[in-house]
Structure formats: C-alpha cells, structure tokens
Amino acid sequence: PAAQRVYLAYFELSAMLQAEASMHEEQGKLAKIVRFDPPLRLFRRALIAASALIVLAALVGTLIRAALPEVRELALTAAADTRWSVSGGVRDVKEQSAIMREGSTLRVLTGTLELRLESGASMVLQGPAHVFFPKLNQPVLRSGWLWIDSGASEEKFEIHTPDIRIRNIGTRFGVRVPAKGHTEVHLIKGKLEVFSEAIPEKTITLTPENFGLAIPSQGEPTQTSLA
C-alpha cells in the first residue's frame, strides 16, 4: 500500500506539472520541449529505486503484521427495536448493524443480535444478556442466552460461564446463564464437551436429546425443557 501511494502521488504530481507547463507554454513563458529522451542509465536507476521502494514497503508490512497480532472482527446485526451496547456505548434502536472486534463486551438489554464470523459460523444473543469476547470464538457468557451455529465452517468454540466451560464439536447449541440457578446447555445438533470450573477433571460429553441440561459446577446435571 505504501508503494502504491507513492506511485500514485508521482503520477498526480507529473500530471499537475504537465498541465502547469502547458499553461505557461500557451502564455509564452516557457520554451516548448519537443522531445526528451532520458538517458538509459537514469531509467535504470529509477527502476531500481522503484523496486527497492516496493521491497521496503513489503518488509515494513511484514514487520508490522509480525509485531501486531491479528485482531479478528465479526459482523453484528440487530433485530428491530433491539437495545444493545458494545463496551459501554449504548446504541440507538435504529442502528441495526456494526462491526465488533475481539476484546469487546456486548450487552443486549432487549431484543436479539446476530453475530457472524468470517468463517460463516454465527451466534445469536438474546437479551437481556451480557457477554465478553476475549476471542470471538471463546465468548465468556455472564448472563442471558447465547446460541451458536458453527454450521459447515468447522469453527471451534469454547464458551465460558461462571460454573462450566463448554467446547463444541461441529455443533448447533444454546447456553443460558439465568439470574438464579445453574448454567443450562441446550444441544440441538453435534456433540459437546462440558468441563466443570470447580472440578477440572470432571468432563461430560453430550449428544442431542429431547431435553436441555442444567449443569452445576458440582453435583449432577438435571433435565430441563429443551428451548
């Protein structure tokens, strides 16, 4: 990009100088140059300089990418009359789309939001809800409903809640952190691995059933109606 900007600036400046020279020539203030053949050596030097500039720009770009880790983004679409905020900034109900970056905190006061990753995976957040995204595929759900559909993207998600941690395997599922009670997991398709935050060695593997599960950090899961 830097080399392109320099390249375009050169031609813009050349065009401007040519236009000014034509104006002075018409006014008789500048001798008309019939032909100018630059020496071959000058042309070669210019070519070498341009090549060096492009290589330098590429090296600088590579260094910048190496120094700054890639920050992923996702497209956010709000349903009508949804009230929501990103990192504290409340959005107008008429504002129905945005781009959200990793490291953001998302709150939905009322309504629903759809979050779509570049991979094609999608998430739906149903308010009232509160979720933090240290990584876009590792949301920390603090309250409310979060539905995830990884579809054919093969995107791997790991959802953290106050009680448990959930890892998906090609899955369509929902996680709910109620105001009172245990975290709920509602598996529609695929497979889930659930890990207890209090007992790390405790692992539950879930396959689709006709019920959801309320899963405490300690103790046994209990069935609940499938949402």
N, C-alpha and C positions, 0 to 999 in steps of 0.2 A: 504493500500500500504506500509506503514512503517513497519508493522509487517511482510509482505511478504518479504520485502528486508532483514530484519534481519534473517528471516527463511532461505532464500536462501544463505545469507552470511555464516550462521552457517554450512550449508552442503558443501559449497565450501571450507571453511576452514577445515572441517573434511576430505574431500577428499584429500586436499593438504597434510595434516598431515599424513594420511594413506599412501599416495604414498611415502612421505619422510621416514616414518618409515620402509616401505618395502625395500627401497634402503639401509638404514643403516643396516637392518637385513641381507640383502644379503652380505654386506661388513663385517659382524661380529661385528659391532659396537653397536648393540642393541640386548638385550635379546628378544627372541621370546615370545610373550604373547599368551599362548594357549587359555585361556578363561578369560573373565572378566564379572562378574555378578554384576552390580551396586546395591547397597542396595535399597530396596523398598522406603525407606524414601527419598533418593536422587532423585529417579524417580518422586515421588510425588511433591517434591519441584520444579523440573524442569518443570513439567506440570503446576503447579500453576503459576510459573514465566511466562511461555509462554502465559497462559490465561490472566494474568494481562497485559502483553505487548499488546496483541490484543485488550483488552478492552480499554487500554490507547490510543492506536492508533485510535480507533473508536471515542473516546471522543474528541481527538485533531482534527480529521477530521470534526466532527460535529461543534466544536467551530469555525474552520476556515470557514466552509460554512456559519455559522451564522454571522460571522464578515464581510465576504466579500460577497456582493450581487452578484448574478449570472449575468454574462455578456454573453448575447446571441451572437451567430455568425450566419452568413449566407454564403453560397457558391456563389461565383461570377464567371461567365463565360462570356468571351468577344467574340464577333463575330470577324471574320478575319479582320485584318487591323484596329482594334479599338484602338484609343489612349485615355488613361484614367489615372487617378491618384487617390490614396487613401491618404487623409490627407497630400497632398503636394508632395508625392513621385511619379513622373511620371513613368509609366510602359511602357516597351518595347511593340511594337505592336505584337511581337511573344509570349508574356506572356498572355495566354488566360484563366487562372484560378487563383483563390486566395480565401482566407477566410477573411471576413471582420467582424469586431466587432462593437458593439454599441459604439457610441461616435465618429465615423469616418465621415469624409467629403469626398464625392465622386464626382469627376468631370469627365465628358466624353467630350473630345474635338471633336472627330469624331467617328462615328460608334454606336454600341449598346452593352449594357451589360445586362445580365440576372442575377438576384439575387434571390436565392431560400432559403426560410426559412426551418427549420426543420419540421415545421407543414405541408409543402407541398405547401404553398402559394408561389407565385412568383411575381417578379417585373421586368419590363423591362425599362431601362433608355436609352433614345435616345438622342445622342449628336447633338449639344452642349447642355450640361445640367450640373446643379450644385445642389447637394442635400446633406443635413446634416442629420445624423441618431442619434439623442439623444437616441431613442429607435428604434429597427428595424421595428416595426410596427407603428411608428409615425414619418415618414420622413418629413423634412422641405424642400420643393422644392423651390429653389430660382430662377431657370431658367430652361427652356427646358421641355422635355416630360418625364412623368413618368406614365407607365401603370401598373396596378395591377390586378392580378387574384387570388382571395382568394380560388377559386375552392371549394372543399368539405372540406377544412381544418377548416372552421369557424373562421379563424384568423380575428380579428377585427383591422382595420387600421384607423388611424386618420392622415390625410395629412394636413400640414400647408403650406400656401403660404403667400406672403406679404398682400393679400387682404382678403382671406377667409380661413376657416377651413372645412375640408370635413371628414365625418365619413361614413364608408361603412357598409352595411348590406348584407353579402353574395354576393359579387359583383365582376363584371369584368368591369373596367372602366379606363379612362385615364385622367390625369391632365396636363395642359400645362400652363407654365408661360412664355409668349412671351416677347421679348425685349421691345416691346411697346404694350400697350393695357392691357385689363383685363385678369385675370385668366380664362382659359377655362376648362370646365368639359365635358367629352365625356363618357356617360354611355351606356354600351353595355348590361349588364345583372344585375338584382338585384335591389337594392334601395340605394339611397344616401341621407344623411342629410348634408346640407351646411349651415355653420354659418358665419356671417359677423364678421370680426375682428373689424370693426369700430362701428357696432351696434350689440352687443352680442345677444340681444333678437330677432334679425332678423334671422329666420330659413326658409330654403327652402327644401322641400322633393322632390327628383327627382325619376322618374321611366323611363324606357327605351323609347326613342322616336327616330325618324329618323333624329335627329339633335343634335348638341352639343350646349352648352350654354357658352357665355362669361359673367361672373358674377362679377360685380364691388362690392367693399365693401359698396358702397352706390348707390342707384338707382336700376333700374330693369334690369334683365338679358336680353340679346339679343341672338337670334339664330345664329348659325354658322354651316357650313357644318360638318357633322359627319366624323371624321377621320377614 
